[in-house]
Amino acid sequence: MKRFLLLFVICFLVHSCARVGSPVGGPKDTLAPKFLSSNIDTTRINVKRDIHQLRLDFDEYVTLKDINKNLIISPPIKNITRILPSNIPNKFVLIQWSDTLQANTTYNFNFGNSIVDNNESNILRYFNFAFSTGDKLDDLYISGEVKDALDLKKKTGTPAENKLVVGLYQVKDTINYKKKPYYITKVDDDGYYELNYLTPGKYKIIAFEDENGNSIYDPGKEKIGFQKEPIDVEKSISGLNLKVYPSKKPVKYLELKEIAGGVLMLFEGHPEEVKVQSLNDKLKDVKITHTPKSDSVRIWFDAVKNDVGQTTNDKLVFTHNMGPKKDSAYSVSLFYKYNKKNVMDINSDNDGSSLAPKADFKFSSAYIIDKIDPAKWTLNVKGDSLTSLPFKAKISETNPYQVQVQSDFVSGKEYQLTVPKETVSSFYTKNTQSKRFDFDVAKIDQFGSVEFTLSNAPTANYWFQLLDSSDKVAYQRYTKGNNLKFDILKPGEYIVRILVDNNGNKFWDEADFANETFAEDAYIFYKKVIVRGLWETREEWDLKDTRTLDNPKGTSGAAPPAAPAPVSPAQTNQSQKEVIIDQGVKKESKSRNAVLIPVK
């Protein structure tokens, strides 16, 4: 019996000792970890340059969440060798490095939202720790908001991770934008940013969407916002707002591949003009087609007639002029094998849906269409093959791969269009099969209309676009003026966007940071437009209105401000009218660790 009791006591003690964690019951822990002390003196000045670690102690066990994405050190410290805790919770955070620190420099460790307690994952938000290798802590700051000028999504539920960052580069004879900014901070989910502990001086400010998390702006891959003029930081600055826009991709050759009718030369970016030549003995007669600002060049030829790739893979060589030196010719090649399935064909653009009233019937080919013979085509009402209806046909002026057929189509009726073979031609071939297209025309009561009256409309031409639920352009018009109307629209909700063709090249140009060229103007209507059948919607839109899809009541929460700033990058990125220079006193900010921020 004694042995049994002794064994029971031992098992109970072992079981009790093995239980690690928070006690059961009691109120839920909702408090964030509390910072207690560090290995650096409490004054945080005159820190030795040969120090190689920072240790921060807390009042409870903590873990680090996405530390590589959250932690930003300004100015950057290279060669970080260790960060703890990694997998096992601890009551301290440790960062070690091998570099020697700069003299008379204030370093700021911005942990973002990475420090959380181990039990309930309560976040120590916007935690910063700063120290100086000089005799004072620099206490200047810049704060403001960053927005995506073309953001089409209204925030609902849990916000997605914000990848926007704001950086400062010291103004020198040459600025290397391929390196991390001297100061950098993340933009929070509300679009707010704060650059703290800044040394007086002149800086270039940029905001960009750091997609790959390397803290370096990648042209053409990440959105960008900037100011042309340097900022003279002698006092703290509030309200310095920026907007980011898609960035221009540097032109770069990608690949050459076989397509129906020839080969396709692909580029990254949007080359204005590409010169291509064939260096093949078999291919003397080729056609080169390229639309300005398009990323692809098509090289057309008659593979059968020239006996190219008929029995074996033939090596085809071409030159182009899109390289580092524009006057040079760059040679590219591929092994070409003719695909017998790639014959010229034509297909309807309707995708099985009804033709909208007053619309043209359209069909397309994978080949450029240079000639058509509509005299041999027939158009009939379905069920009446004996009566041919009058129609007109033409190759589209904006799309050389498409044919438009015009007729007095009647709503509710069904039609048949017959296009015999060899009546649609490309450069070296014709359609190889006859096609009959069956389609019907929808009733007018299935469609609605939208009319817009614009105030402060662009003086240049612009694209007025209606985007569907998948953010694709459903309807658009290249136009000018204060009034426009879309008569026949499918019912649904649409986002309304204006892209301005400021330079008149009929292409919306992205931001070009390398040449300090802003993106062309863009505007998004503050609410979705609802289209209903047999319903005419009328809207008034002042392009100076600051209301957005995320904030339809405007900055004041009620009516829009009396003198709002437009969405134009040329104005929002250059103008500093909204910037407030603080007289050395830090205003209330997003930071919850005010004790760490020196205040005069």
Salt bridges, closest charged atoms under 4 A:
ASP57 OD1 - ARG55 NE 2.93
ASP148 OD2 - LYS223 NZ 2.57
ASP188 OD2 - LYS590 NZ 3.66
ASP190 OD2 - LYS590 NZ 2.88
GLU194 OE2 - LYS586 NZ 3.79
GLU211 OE1 - LYS163 NZ 3.30
GLU272 OE1 - LYS293 NZ 3.63
ASP314 OD2 - LYS282 NZ 3.45
ASP345 OD1 - LYS435 NZ 3.17
ASP373 OD2 - LYS376 NZ 3.52
GLU414 OE1 - LYS382 NZ 3.91
ASP438 OD2 - ARG436 NH2 3.00
GLU451 OE1 - ARG538 NE 3.82
ASP471 OD2 - LYS153 NZ 3.21
ASP487 OD1 - LYS485 NZ 3.75
ASP509 OD1 - LYS293 NZ 3.43
GLU510 OE2 - HIS270 NE2 3.50
GLU516 OE2 - LYS204 NZ 2.49
GLU536 OE1 - LYS485 NZ 3.05
GLU536 OE2 - ARG538 NE 2.80
GLU539 OE1 - LYS527 NZ 3.30
ASP545 OD2 - ARG547 NH2 2.64
ASP582 OD1 - LYS587 NZ 4.00
